[in-house]
Amino acid sequence: MEETRLSKYLALQGLCSRREADKYIADGLVTVDGVIVREAWFRINDKHIVELNAAARIQQESRLTVIINKPLGLVSSQPEDGYQSAVSLLIDENYFGSDISPIIKNRDTLAPAGRLDINSTGLLILTQDGRIARQLIGNNSRVEKEYLVRINGDVSNGQLQKLRHGLELDGRILKPAKVNRINEDQFKIILIEGRKRQIRRMCDLVGVRIQALKRVRVGQLKLGKLPSGMWRLLAKSEIIV
């Protein structure tokens, strides 16, 4: 019977991220067949009963996820080359909601679940929950990401068809994309993967010049009426996939 490292097993089951698994195990918050195991390398198989204890589940419930309508000129994660980070927008003045702005602890632990480059705008998800990040950007994720692309010049039907399937980046064939024309200078593209600067690189390959790129949907979560530069909490009831 095939065996797996305990930390990897927890992540594959969607219980937490690999990094979180290592911490939970080290803190004695994981049991195998009712016995606490503190070694991440501990190997298990499908016959073992693996559980997170109540303290780990409470920690998970306290982790926050926010969405931001990212404007131009901000980076998605840590500040770089003098550019402002999207996390810096998480202040009371930018909160979009009828209630009081929530207190966010440990803002530095909010990580982007699918980055937007500095010249792109729209829906950016920042989360402290490794389970959500794995759903959105894990290797096996099938979550759709929808973008609006405004171009300089015209785009032909042939170019749109090439964007749908057959392109290669970094030596790998891209998964099929849904591409539909909106008008003469704008089209919609839906991806189920998130390679670095993927849409811009795809357009470069087929000779399409991008003027503006905006993400408007991730899974069932839509940008909606969230104004540029504003943020809100992602409610527990909102399902991403």
matplotlib code that plots the C-alpha trace (Angstrom):
import matplotlib.pyplot as plt

x = [0.0, 1.4, 2.5, 2.6, 4.3, 1.8, 2.2, 1.6, -1.4, -3.0, -2.5, -3.8, -6.9, -7.6, -7.3, -4.6, -1.6, 1.8, 3.2, 0.3, 0.5, 4.2, 3.2, 0.2, 2.2, 5.1, 2.6, 1.0, -2.3, -2.5, -3.3, -2.9, -5.2, -5.8, -2.1, -0.4, 2.4, 5.0, 7.1, 6.1, 8.0, 5.8, 4.4, 0.8, -1.5, -5.2, -5.9, -4.8, -7.3, -5.8, -7.4, -6.8, -7.7, -10.1, -7.4, -6.2, -9.8, -10.3, -7.1, -8.4, -11.8, -10.0, -8.1, -9.4, -9.8, -10.3, -10.9, -9.6, -10.3, -6.7, -5.9, -2.9, 0.5, 0.2, 2.0, 0.0, 2.3, 5.2, 6.4, 9.1, 11.3, 9.6, 6.1, 3.2, 1.7, -2.1, -2.1, -1.5, -5.1, -6.5, -7.3, -10.7, -11.0, -11.0, -13.4, -16.5, -19.4, -22.2, -20.8, -17.7, -14.4, -13.1, -9.8, -7.2, -4.4, -1.1, -1.7, 1.7, 0.3, -2.3, -1.0, -2.4, -4.3, -3.5, -1.4, -2.2, 0.8, 1.4, -0.2, -3.4, -6.5, -9.5, -10.3, -7.4, -7.9, -5.7, -6.0, -4.5, -6.1, -3.9, -7.0, -8.4, -5.1, -4.8, -8.3, -7.5, -3.9, -3.0, -1.6, -4.9, -7.1, -9.9, -11.2, -12.1, -10.5, -12.3, -10.6, -11.6, -8.9, -8.8, -6.4, -4.7, -5.9, -8.0, -8.0, -8.9, -11.0, -7.8, -5.9, -8.8, -8.8, -5.1, -5.7, -8.3, -5.9, -2.5, -0.2, 2.9, 4.7, 7.9, 7.9, 4.4, 1.1, -1.4, -4.8, -7.7, -9.1, -12.6, -12.2, -15.1, -15.2, -17.1, -16.6, -13.9, -11.3, -12.3, -12.6, -13.2, -10.9, -11.4, -8.5, -8.3, -4.6, -2.5, 1.0, 3.1, 1.8, 0.0, -2.5, 0.0, 2.5, -0.3, -1.2, 2.4, 2.6, -0.3, 0.6, -2.1, -1.2, -2.9, -4.0, -5.8, -6.3, -8.9, -9.8, -13.6, -14.3, -12.7, -14.9, -18.3, -16.8, -17.4, -15.8, -19.3, -19.7, -16.6, -14.9, -11.3, -9.0, -11.6, -11.8, -14.1, -14.1, -14.9, -17.8, -17.7, -20.9, -19.3, -18.1, -15.2, -15.3]
y = [0.0, 3.4, 5.7, 9.5, 12.0, 13.3, 16.9, 16.2, 14.1, 16.9, 19.3, 16.8, 16.3, 20.0, 20.4, 23.0, 24.1, 22.3, 25.2, 25.1, 21.4, 21.6, 24.1, 22.1, 19.0, 20.7, 22.2, 18.9, 19.6, 16.5, 13.0, 9.7, 7.0, 9.1, 9.6, 13.0, 13.0, 15.8, 14.7, 16.1, 13.2, 10.6, 8.3, 7.2, 5.2, 5.2, 3.0, 5.6, 8.1, 11.6, 14.5, 18.1, 18.9, 21.6, 24.2, 23.9, 24.2, 27.3, 28.8, 28.1, 29.8, 32.9, 33.4, 36.1, 36.4, 39.8, 40.9, 44.1, 45.9, 46.5, 49.7, 50.2, 50.7, 48.4, 45.1, 42.1, 41.0, 42.5, 46.0, 46.0, 48.5, 51.3, 50.3, 50.2, 46.8, 46.1, 45.2, 48.9, 49.6, 47.7, 50.7, 52.0, 54.7, 52.1, 49.6, 48.9, 48.0, 49.3, 47.9, 49.1, 48.3, 45.0, 44.8, 42.8, 41.3, 40.2, 41.8, 40.6, 37.1, 37.9, 36.3, 36.7, 33.7, 34.4, 37.5, 40.5, 42.2, 45.9, 47.0, 44.9, 45.8, 44.1, 41.2, 40.4, 37.8, 38.0, 35.2, 33.9, 30.5, 28.0, 25.9, 28.8, 29.4, 25.8, 25.7, 28.7, 28.2, 24.6, 22.4, 20.6, 23.7, 23.9, 27.3, 29.7, 33.2, 35.6, 38.7, 41.6, 42.6, 45.9, 46.1, 48.6, 48.0, 45.2, 41.5, 38.9, 35.8, 33.8, 35.5, 34.8, 31.1, 30.8, 32.2, 29.6, 26.6, 25.5, 28.1, 27.1, 28.8, 27.7, 24.5, 23.5, 23.5, 25.8, 24.4, 25.5, 28.9, 30.4, 33.5, 35.7, 39.0, 41.8, 44.5, 45.7, 46.5, 44.3, 40.6, 38.3, 35.4, 32.7, 30.6, 27.6, 28.0, 31.0, 31.0, 34.1, 37.0, 34.4, 36.5, 39.2, 36.5, 34.7, 38.0, 38.7, 35.3, 36.1, 39.7, 41.3, 44.5, 44.9, 48.3, 47.2, 44.0, 43.5, 40.4, 40.4, 36.9, 34.0, 30.9, 32.1, 35.2, 38.4, 41.8, 43.3, 46.9, 47.0, 50.4, 50.6, 50.8, 49.5, 46.2, 44.0, 40.8, 37.6, 36.1, 32.5, 31.9, 33.0, 30.0, 30.5, 27.3]
z = [0.0, -1.0, 1.8, 1.9, 4.1, 6.7, 5.7, 2.1, 2.9, 4.9, 1.9, -0.6, 1.4, 1.3, 5.1, 4.9, 2.9, 3.1, 5.1, 7.5, 7.8, 8.9, 11.6, 12.8, 13.1, 14.9, 17.4, 18.2, 16.5, 14.3, 15.3, 13.5, 14.8, 17.9, 18.6, 18.3, 15.7, 15.6, 12.6, 9.2, 7.5, 9.3, 6.6, 6.4, 4.1, 3.5, 6.4, 8.9, 10.4, 10.3, 12.1, 12.9, 16.5, 17.6, 18.1, 14.5, 13.2, 15.4, 13.9, 10.4, 11.1, 12.3, 9.0, 6.7, 3.0, 1.3, -2.2, -3.7, -7.0, -7.7, -9.6, -11.9, -10.5, -7.5, -7.1, -5.8, -2.9, -1.2, -2.2, -4.9, -6.7, -4.8, -5.9, -3.5, -2.5, -2.8, 0.9, 1.6, 0.4, 3.4, 5.5, 6.9, 4.2, 1.4, 3.1, 0.9, 3.1, 5.3, 8.5, 10.4, 8.8, 10.2, 12.1, 10.1, 12.2, 10.7, 7.3, 6.1, 6.2, 3.5, 0.3, -3.3, -4.5, -8.2, -8.8, -11.1, -12.6, -12.0, -15.3, -14.7, -12.7, -11.2, -8.8, -6.5, -3.7, -0.7, 1.9, 5.1, 4.4, 2.6, 1.7, -0.4, -2.1, -3.0, -4.5, -6.7, -7.7, -6.9, -9.6, -10.0, -9.8, -12.5, -11.3, -14.1, -14.2, -16.4, -17.9, -20.1, -22.7, -24.5, -27.4, -29.6, -33.1, -34.5, -33.6, -36.3, -35.9, -36.7, -33.8, -31.4, -32.5, -31.8, -28.3, -27.7, -28.2, -29.5, -28.0, -26.0, -23.1, -21.5, -23.5, -22.4, -24.4, -22.7, -21.6, -23.9, -23.2, -23.8, -26.0, -27.2, -29.0, -27.2, -29.8, -32.3, -29.6, -26.7, -26.0, -23.1, -22.1, -19.5, -18.3, -16.0, -15.3, -14.2, -15.7, -15.1, -17.2, -19.3, -21.2, -22.1, -23.3, -25.3, -27.0, -27.8, -29.5, -31.9, -32.5, -30.4, -28.5, -25.1, -24.0, -20.7, -18.9, -16.1, -14.1, -13.4, -12.0, -10.2, -10.0, -8.9, -7.3, -9.3, -9.0, -9.2, -8.1, -5.9, -6.8, -7.9, -4.9, -2.5, -0.6, 1.4, 3.3, 1.6, 3.6, 4.7, 2.7, -0.6, -2.5, -4.8, -6.8]

ax = plt.figure().add_subplot(projection="3d")
ax.plot(x, y, z, "-o")
ax.set_aspect("equal")
plt.show()
